[in-house]
């Protein structure tokens, strides 16, 4: 079980990452047990994800059964949280950065918490059309650019690689997400 001190350290590390501090990664528990506990970020983000999926469901012209959608979206959520770390096991071997895996993945997982709590409320408001389309489009673009920028920074600092390699890792992350999302859309339709 994760304790408050570890969560506080991760949140402080997130704050330092937002400020572009390379030393921010030292505030995360960069061990195997810290890696497993960092998946608590998924549990913390899950209520917002569920609210988002509800907003999608309620705005669909012909929604599938609620149980089917809930099951498919729950499976997608778990796959997205598990697939990227599994892919990174192979990437870090290719980059000869196995020793940095836990530190990078712990920071990455906690970064997803920050992304969830900043981006999801805006996405939910957009889904319910509570934001004007132009404002929604602006925030979507801003969130994407910020995500790519910070995720590349975390990859560079966490894996001790070049900026270009960090961007390549973000591309892998985005491609995996798109593939899983497309498969999910086909299952829901």
C-alpha positions in Angstrom: 0.0 0.0 0.0 1.2 3.5 -0.8 1.7 5.9 2.1 1.1 9.7 2.2 4.8 10.5 2.3 5.3 8.7 -1.1 2.3 10.4 -2.6 3.5 13.8 -1.3 7.0 13.2 -2.7 5.5 12.3 -6.1 3.3 15.4 -6.1 6.2 17.6 -5.2 8.2 15.8 -8.0 5.4 16.7 -10.4 5.6 20.3 -9.3 9.3 20.3 -9.9 8.8 18.7 -13.4 6.4 21.5 -14.3 9.2 23.9 -13.5 11.6 22.0 -15.9 13.8 20.8 -13.0 16.0 17.8 -14.0 16.3 17.0 -10.3 12.6 16.5 -10.0 13.0 12.8 -10.6 14.8 12.4 -7.3 11.5 13.0 -5.5 9.9 9.9 -7.0 10.4 6.4 -5.5 12.5 5.0 -8.4 12.5 1.4 -7.2 10.6 -1.7 -8.3 8.1 -1.3 -5.4 7.8 2.4 -6.2 7.0 1.4 -9.8 4.1 -0.8 -8.7 2.8 1.7 -6.3 2.9 4.5 -8.9 0.0 2.7 -10.6 -2.1 4.2 -7.8 -2.1 7.3 -10.1 -4.4 5.2 -12.3 -6.8 4.8 -9.4 -6.7 8.5 -8.6 -7.5 9.4 -12.2 -10.2 6.7 -12.8 -13.1 8.8 -11.4 -12.4 11.6 -13.9 -11.9 9.0 -16.7 -15.3 7.4 -15.8 -16.9 10.9 -15.8 -15.4 11.5 -19.3 -16.7 8.2 -20.6 -20.1 9.0 -19.2 -20.0 12.3 -21.0 -19.1 10.5 -24.3 -21.9 7.9 -23.7 -24.6 10.6 -23.0 -23.7 12.5 -26.1 -23.7 9.5 -28.5 -26.5 9.5 -31.1 -26.9 5.7 -30.7 -25.1 4.5 -27.6 -24.5 0.8 -27.0 -25.7 -0.8 -23.8 -24.3 0.9 -20.7 -22.8 -2.4 -19.5 -21.1 -3.1 -22.8 -19.6 0.4 -23.0 -18.5 0.3 -19.3 -16.8 -3.1 -19.8 -15.0 -2.1 -23.0 -13.9 1.3 -21.6 -12.7 -0.3 -18.4 -10.6 -2.8 -20.3 -9.2 0.0 -22.5 -8.2 1.9 -19.4 -6.3 -1.0 -17.9 -4.7 -1.8 -21.3 -3.5 1.8 -21.7 -1.9 1.8 -18.2 -0.2 -1.5 -18.8 0.8 -1.5 -22.5 3.2 1.5 -22.4 5.3 0.2 -19.5 5.5 -3.2 -21.3 6.6 -1.6 -24.5 9.1 0.5 -22.6 10.8 -2.7 -21.2 11.9 -3.4 -24.8 12.7 0.2 -25.6 15.0 0.6 -22.6 16.8 -2.5 -23.6 17.3 -1.2 -27.1 18.6 2.1 -25.7 20.8 0.3 -23.1 18.9 2.2 -20.3 17.5 -0.7 -18.3 18.8 0.8 -15.0 16.7 3.9 -15.6 13.5 2.1 -16.3 11.9 2.3 -12.8 12.8 5.9 -12.3 11.4 6.9 -15.6 8.2 4.9 -15.4 7.5 6.1 -11.8 7.8 9.7 -13.0 5.8 8.9 -16.1 2.9 7.3 -14.2 2.7 10.2 -11.7 2.8 12.6 -14.6 -0.3 10.9 -16.0 -2.0 11.9 -12.7 -1.1 15.6 -13.4 -2.3 15.3 -17.0 -5.6 13.7 -15.9 -6.4 16.4 -13.3 -5.5 19.3 -15.6 -6.8 18.0 -18.9 -9.8 15.9 -18.1 -12.0 18.6 -16.6 -11.5 20.7 -19.8 -12.2 17.6 -22.0 -15.3 16.8 -20.0 -16.6 20.4 -20.3 -15.9 20.3 -24.0 -17.7 17.0 -24.4 -20.8 18.4 -22.7 -20.4 21.5 -25.0 -20.1 23.8 -22.0 -17.1 25.5 -23.6 -17.3 27.3 -26.9 -15.9 25.3 -29.8 -13.0 27.8 -30.4 -12.0 27.7 -26.7 -12.3 23.9 -26.7 -10.1 23.6 -29.8 -7.5 26.0 -28.3 -7.3 23.9 -25.0 -7.1 20.7 -27.0 -4.1 22.1 -28.9 -2.5 23.5 -25.8 -2.9 20.3 -23.9 -1.4 18.2 -26.7 1.6 20.5 -27.1 2.2 20.6 -23.3 1.8 16.8 -23.1 4.4 16.2 -25.8 6.8 18.8 -24.4 6.6 17.5 -20.8 6.6 13.8 -21.7 9.7 14.3 -23.9 11.4 16.2 -21.0 10.5 13.4 -18.6 11.8 10.8 -21.1 15.0 12.8 -21.6 15.7 13.3 -17.9 14.4 10.0 -16.7 16.2 7.8 -19.3 19.2 10.1 -19.7 18.8 10.3 -23.5 18.8 13.0 -26.1 15.8 15.3 -26.8 15.3 13.6 -30.1 15.1 10.2 -28.5 12.8 11.6 -25.9 10.5 12.8 -28.6 10.7 9.4 -30.3 9.5 7.8 -27.0 6.6 10.2 -26.9 5.7 9.2 -30.4 5.6 5.5 -29.3 3.3 6.5 -26.4 0.9 8.4 -28.7 0.9 5.6 -31.3 0.1 3.0 -28.8 -2.7 5.1 -27.4 -4.1 5.7 -30.9 -4.0 2.0 -31.7 -5.8 1.0 -28.5 -8.4 3.8 -28.9 -9.2 2.8 -32.5 -9.7 -0.8 -31.4 -12.0 0.4 -28.6 -14.0 2.5 -31.0 -14.5 -0.4 -33.3 -15.7 -2.6 -30.4 -18.2 0.1 -29.2 -19.6 0.8 -32.7 
